[in-house]
């Protein structure tokens, strides 16, 4: 199945990207400190029949993703990278965290600064996350979780404009966040090899996994109706934890040749992973299997993934100075090539090398 994609070329390496839960907007933080907002659209599909501009010429259909710059927000200060971005308040604002320890929010309609906290953390901001779903303020996107390079975590209430919770027990950088919606728990993974959970209703610490792990934890998501937590690691292994018995992982799934720096739950049984080998993969969870390749950024690492609220667009940010927007409409609509297991191959032809933006192939979905 051909997966259409569109390249958003940026001037420097993107460090983080996020898709708005409201409008069709993409936020990207760059290593040079800039914050970019792009709008995007999925054009109507054209049948491939006579080799028309939108078709493939093989009888299949192809949709076109387009994009344009809406706002280019200046850097927080010189020589400070924009390390993390996240839409908050239902997409009305976008938050960004910088290496100068600051966190700021901007109005998405005007691009103007709403608020900046200069010393939001005691170290460089490493991750931002807006919990969406669950109970309390998280249900309306009013919370923002931030992590730093020293392992600190803060949760901010956008209505009160202050931090309502902090945690400082991690011993290394916070690499990513997730949400267990049923119990409204924020999940955080760290370079110290541990995962922690924090109750967003009560603003209190809930648990932390054993700290004798030999692997850095880099990314996290929740599947199986909240019963399983999937964690990407530096070694490329996916660790699976059972909610309610989180002291140690209950299953380990090797298969990625390099680190899993980003992952996102596509549905309760399927996740999308971004690896430092530049490949975006589709992975089934319990049964654990690599289902295929969505696309790739040459052989350059993928820093960030984000999935739109309707699951029809995936954004992937990489060191190749691009953010790619992938049209997943066919996957959402149930189009597939069958249920047979297909070996993961053809990675070298998926997205091409360097900065090319050719569509790729998903196999086995």
N, C-alpha and C positions, 0 to 999 in steps of 0.2 A: 504494500500500500504506500503510495507516494504521499509524503507529508510536506505540504507547502511551508516555506519559511521566508522570513524577511529579515535582512540585516540592518541593524541600527549601528552605524559606524560612529565611534566616539573618539575624541582626540587623544585620550590616554586610557590606561587600563581601567576597566570598571571593577570596583571592589564589591558592589552590592547592587541588587535590583529588586523591585517590588512592583506588582500589578495592583491597581486600585480595586477594591471591592465594589466601587460605585461606577464611575465613568471608565471609559476605555483609556486609561492613562498608565504610563510606565515611568517609574522613577529610577534613576541610576546615579550612584555615587562614584566619583572618579578619584584616582590616586592623586591627581593634582588639586583636589579639594572642591571641585565643582559638583553641583547637584543639577541634574538635567531632568526635565519633565517632557515626555513625548506623548502625544495622542496617537492612537492606532485604530485601524478599522479593518474588518474582514469583508472584502468585496464579494459580490455574488459569484457562485461557482459557474464556470463555463464548461460545457461538455467538450471533450477532446476532439471529437469528430474531425473536421477539416483542417486541423492545425491552426485554429484561431488563436488570437493573442493570449487568451486565458486558458486554452486547452493544452493537452499534452500530445494530441495527435494519435493516441492509441485507444480512443473510445472512452477513456476515463475522464473524470472531472477534476478540476484544479481550482481552488480558491486563492485569492490574492490578499496578502496582508500589506497594508500601507501604513506609513507613520510620518509624523512631522514634529518638529520641536515646538513646544508650547512655551516653556520657560527655561532659561539658563540662569540659575542662581549662582552668584559669585561665591568664591571660596570663603570659608570661615576666617582664614588668615593665610598668609603665605606659608608654603612648605608644610601644610597640614592636610592630610588626605581625608576625604569623605569616606569613612570606613563602613557605614551601614545606613540603610534607608528603610522606612516602613510607613505605609499609609495608615492614618489613624482617623478616628471620629467618622467612620463610614466612608472614608475617602475624601472628606472635606479638607483635610490637612495632610501634609506629608512631613514626617520627622526624619532628621538626619543626625548622625553622630560622627564626630571628627576625632582625629588623633591628638587634638589639643585639649581633650577631655570634655568638650562641650557637646550639648544636644540642643537642637533647635527645631521649631516647627514652622511651616510655611503654608500659606493659603494657596490651594491648587488653582483657584480661579485667577488670582492676580500674581502669584509668585512672590508676594511680599512676606517678609518676616513677621510671624505672629509672636514668637517668644523664643528667647535664647537663654539657656542656663550655662554660664561660662565654665563653672567647675562642677558639672553634673557628676563626674566621677573623679577618683584620685589617680586614674591612669587613662591611657588611650581607650576610647570606646571601640569595642570589637564586634558588637552585635546589637541589633534592634529587632523587636518583634511586637506586633499588635495582636493580642489574643482576640479571636473572634468566635463567639459562641460560648457555651457554658452559661453560668449565672452571673448576676450582679452587673458591674460596670463592663465586664468583658463581653457581655451579650450585645452591647451597642458599640463596641470598638472604642471605648473611652479609656482603656488602659494601654500603656506602653511599657514593655520590658526592655531594659538595657543592660548590657554586660560589658566588662572591660578586660584589659590585658592582664590584670592582676587577679582575676577571678571574682571580682565584685559583681553583684546583681542588684538592680533597683527596679521597682515598679512604680510608674508615675500615673496618677489620675489626671487626665486631661481637663476635667472639670474643676478640680481643686488647684491645678497647676503646681503640684508639688509631689515629691516622692512619698508614697504611702507605705513602702516596704523596702527593706534592704537585707542583703545576705552576703557574708564575706568569708565563708568557710572553704570555698574552692581555692586550690593552691596554684592554679594556672589559668590562662585566658579562657573566657567564655566564648565558645565557638558557634553555638546555635541554641535556638529555643523551639519549643513545640507546645501544644496544648492538649491535655486530656479533658475533653469537654464535659463528660458525664459528671466528674467530680470537680470541675473547674480548677484544674491544677496546671500551673505553669511548669514545663519541663525545661531543664537547662543542661547542656553537655559542655564538658570542659576538656582542655588539653591535659589536665591532671588524670584523665582516664576514668572520671566518675560522672554520674548523672544525678541530678537532684530534682525534687518535686516540691512545689510551693503552692499552698492553698490560696487562691485568689479571692475567695469569699471572706476568709478570716484573716488574710494577710499574715500567714504564718508558715514556717518551715514544716514540711511533711516528712521527707525522707531523702537519703543520699545513699547511693550504691557503694559497695565496698571499694576502698581506695587503693587496693593492691593490683589494679589492672596495669598491664604492661603496654597498653595501646592508647593513643590519644583518641578521644571521642570528638567528632567533627560536625555531626548533623543528626537531626532527630525528627521523627514524625510518628503519628499514632494511627493504627489500622485495626481491623477486626472489631469494630464497634467500641473501641476504647480498651479492648482487652490486651492488645499487643503494642509495645513500643519498639520501634525499629531505630537503630542507631548506626550511623556510618562511622568508620574508623580510619585511622591513618594507614593501617595495613591493607585496607580494601575489604575486610570482612564486615558483614552486616551482623550486628548483635541484636538479638530479639529478647525482650524482657516481657514477663507476664505481669500485668497490672495487678497489684495486690500481693505480689511476691517479687519485689524488685531488688532484693539484696544483690543478686547476681543474675547474669543473663541466662535464659532458659534454653537458648538455641543460638548457634552461630552458623552463618551462611557465607562461606568463601565464594569467590567468583570474579570479583573486580580485580584487575591486575595492579591497580594503584589505588590511592586513597579515595574515599567517598566523601567529598567536601560539601556536597549539597544533596538533599533529597526532599521529596514532596509526595504526599499521599494522593494518588489519582482517584482511587476509590478504596473500599474496605479491604480489597484483596490485592491491590496493585500499587506499586510505588514507582516514581521516576527518580533516577539517580544521576548526579553529575560528578564526574571523576576527574582526577588530575591528569588522566591520559587524554582529556578533551572529549570524551564520549558521553552522550546522554542515552541512558538505557531505560528500558521498561523491565521491571522485575516483579514477579509474582511472589506473594508471601503466604506460606503455609497452604499449599505446597510451595516450597522455595525453589524458584527456577528463574533463570535469565530468559526472558521472553523475546528480547530483540533489541535492536538499536534504533533509537528515534532519529539521531543525527549526531554531528560532532563539530568541534571547533578545531580542525586539524589535530595536532597533538599537544595543544596548549591547555593548561588547567582551567576547569570551570569553577568559578568562585561562588556563584549564586544561582538559584532557581526560584521561580515564582509561578504560581498557577492562578489564572483568573477565577473569579467566583463561579462562573458557569463552566469551568474546566475546559473551555474551548481554545484557550490560548496559553501557551507556556513560554516564559521568558528564561533565557539562559545567558549568563554573563561570563566572559572568558578573558584571558590575558591576550587574546588576539585583537583587542581593541574593538570588540563588537558585543552587542547584545542581540541575540537572535530571538525572533518571535515565531513560534511554531503553531500552526493551525491544527488543533486536535479535534476539529468538528467531527471527522469521520469516526474517531474512537468513541466520542461521546454518543454519537448517533448509532453506534453498534455495528458499523461497517467493519468487516474482518475478512481475513483470508482463511478462516477455519480455526479449529481448536487444537490442531496438531502441534506438537513440540517442534520447534525449529531451532537448530543450533545457531548461536550468535556468530555470524560471519559477515564479511563484506564491510567491516568497520572502516577500511581505508577508502571506500568509495562513497561513504555516507554524506559527509559535509565537505569533503575535499580538504586540501591542505591550505594553510595560510589563511587569507581573509576571504576566500570564496564563500558564496552563500547558496550553493545548489541544494535543492530539496533532498531529503534522505528517505530511507525506507524503514518501516517498522515491520518486523516479521513475527509471526506467531500470535498476533492479536486480531 
